[in-house]
Amino acid sequence: MSVQTSLTTALSEIDRAVGIVEFSTAVVRRDKQLCKADLPMFLQQAAVEFQSRFLPSFEESIRAEKSWGYATTCNAVSRRAGGLAGRDTCERIASRVSQLDHALMKKIGIRALSIFAASFGRHARRAECRQGAVRIAKFCREESRSLQELNNLSLAGLINGFSKWPEGSDFRQAAVAIAGEVIRRAGRHHQLSEFRQQGLVSLVNGFSKWPEEAASRQAAATLALEILRRPRRVADFAQQGLAILVNGFSKWPEELPCGQVTVAVATEVLGRATRFHEFSEQDLANLVNGFSKWPEENASRQAKFAIASELLRRAAQLPDYTQQGLVNLVNGFCKWPEDATCRKAAVAIAGEVFCRAAQLPDLTQQGLSNLVNGFSKWPEEAASRRAAVALAREVLRRAAQLCEFSQQGLANLVSGFSNWPDELPCGQATVVLAGEVLRRADRRTELSEFTNPGSQGPADRLQQIATRKRRSPGHDHDRQ
């Protein structure tokens, strides 16, 4: 009865709230106090009331310097517990933000904008949320000095919001500006000592979405140095935080500090062997994928063996892994093909991939090529063969989409399928892939892009197959 009274009291409080300040304060407070069972009803009702009572006067409230209440309310209701009502509210306010001029954006302030960006990122598939985030990203680029007002958690929230759309140029440029701010702060006397663990983790995760940017690389190395500088290094990070750090730093394997932190994490993971049950499936997948970027490190190898054993112990939970999680595991384990435990784990994953044949259309192009490449390290295993055939059929289904694959992806597919020459789908897929190489050559894409001088790897085999097909009597280029 007391729990129900608490919900009733909370709903009554937001119903009585006179202005946005009082309303948002009540929403934030009750969001922290209500039990998990009652929170969805409260947040969804709050979202409905927010839309009808306060959203219409959004611009007026900005001018009255009351935008903070809009940001904190949006942050609360946009989470999963807010349901469709919360998502709709987030979309509507994002739409309004996308139309604001520069003066009103400045009036909102960078702190509130960082909260809006994080909220919009939770609904990245909604066009309105993307447009609202674009407007904030442009503001960050134009007013980069305002980033100095943010603490590390706000910087992290900002870049993690933008990271949901890594392909957008506006988000890329904003990420570079945020990276520049992190680098600037590292040059202070006290460096990044005030950065919390959550901030460090979220910033690394955010910058990893733009690994090719020099600023992202430098900022990531700077954050790694900060972790190494601390007495306890990674000992106090939560399991998920360790996994995110390793997965993020793995984008820059040539950066010494990133590798040093990864080795420290591997050592810490080994020390937590009795607590492996606390690592989620995604955590384990991220750790394996990250450690595989430093396969020569003994700590990486030992941690990977331990995780492979844990995966086998949890074999019944393989259906709970995401597609990308399975890809990360295979991509990691295949760096140690001689290890019996990795082999057994890969065989178990191959069986799961085969069982999910109907879901293979959901795989990304890179995920598809990585699975084929990974399973090819154990071609004699029946499970690897069955999974490869299923993946070959998926390649054939995507024949019209092969233009979206990278050169390396095409090469990995051909190299992988070549391990099962007696399987008809693998051969058919190879022929189709060769046809794509020819189409790229016809568009004046140099076949040399597929080759590595002085080697006879998968790229060379792909070129040879394409060349043979070009010379065959039935090919258009041989017709008179």
HELIX and SHEET records of a PDB file:
HELIX    1   1 SER A    2  ARG A   16  1                                  15    
HELIX    2   2 ILE A   20  GLN A   33  1                                  14    
HELIX    3   3 LEU A   39  ARG A   53  1                                  15    
HELIX    4   4 LEU A   55  SER A   57  5                                   3    
HELIX    5   5 PHE A   58  ARG A   63  1                                   6    
HELIX    6   6 SER A   67  VAL A   77  1                                  11    
HELIX    7   7 ARG A   80  GLY A   82  5                                   3    
HELIX    8   8 GLY A   83  SER A   98  1                                  16    
HELIX    9   9 HIS A  102  ILE A  108  1                                   7    
HELIX   10  10 ILE A  110  GLY A  121  1                                  12    
HELIX   11  11 ALA A  127  GLU A  142  1                                  16    
HELIX   12  12 SER A  144  GLU A  149  5                                   6    
HELIX   13  13 ASN A  152  PHE A  162  1                                  11    
HELIX   14  14 SER A  169  ALA A  186  1                                  18    
HELIX   15  15 GLN A  197  PHE A  207  1                                  11    
HELIX   16  16 ALA A  214  ARG A  229  1                                  16    
HELIX   17  17 GLN A  239  PHE A  249  1                                  11    
HELIX   18  18 LEU A  256  GLY A  271  1                                  16    
HELIX   19  19 ALA A  273  GLU A  278  5                                   6    
HELIX   20  20 GLU A  281  PHE A  291  1                                  11    
HELIX   21  21 ASN A  298  ARG A  313  1                                  16    
HELIX   22  22 ALA A  315  ASP A  320  5                                   6    
HELIX   23  23 GLN A  323  PHE A  333  1                                  11    
HELIX   24  24 ALA A  340  CYS A  355  1                                  16    
HELIX   25  25 ALA A  357  ASP A  362  5                                   6    
HELIX   26  26 GLN A  365  PHE A  375  1                                  11    
HELIX   27  27 ALA A  382  ARG A  397  1                                  16    
HELIX   28  28 ALA A  399  GLU A  404  5                                   6    
HELIX   29  29 GLN A  407  PHE A  417  1                                  11    
HELIX   30  30 LEU A  424  ASP A  442  1                                  19    
HELIX   31  31 LEU A  447  PHE A  450  5                                   4    
HELIX   32  32 PRO A  458  ARG A  471  1                                  14    
HELIX   33  33 ASP A  476  ASP A  478  5                                   3    
END                                                                             
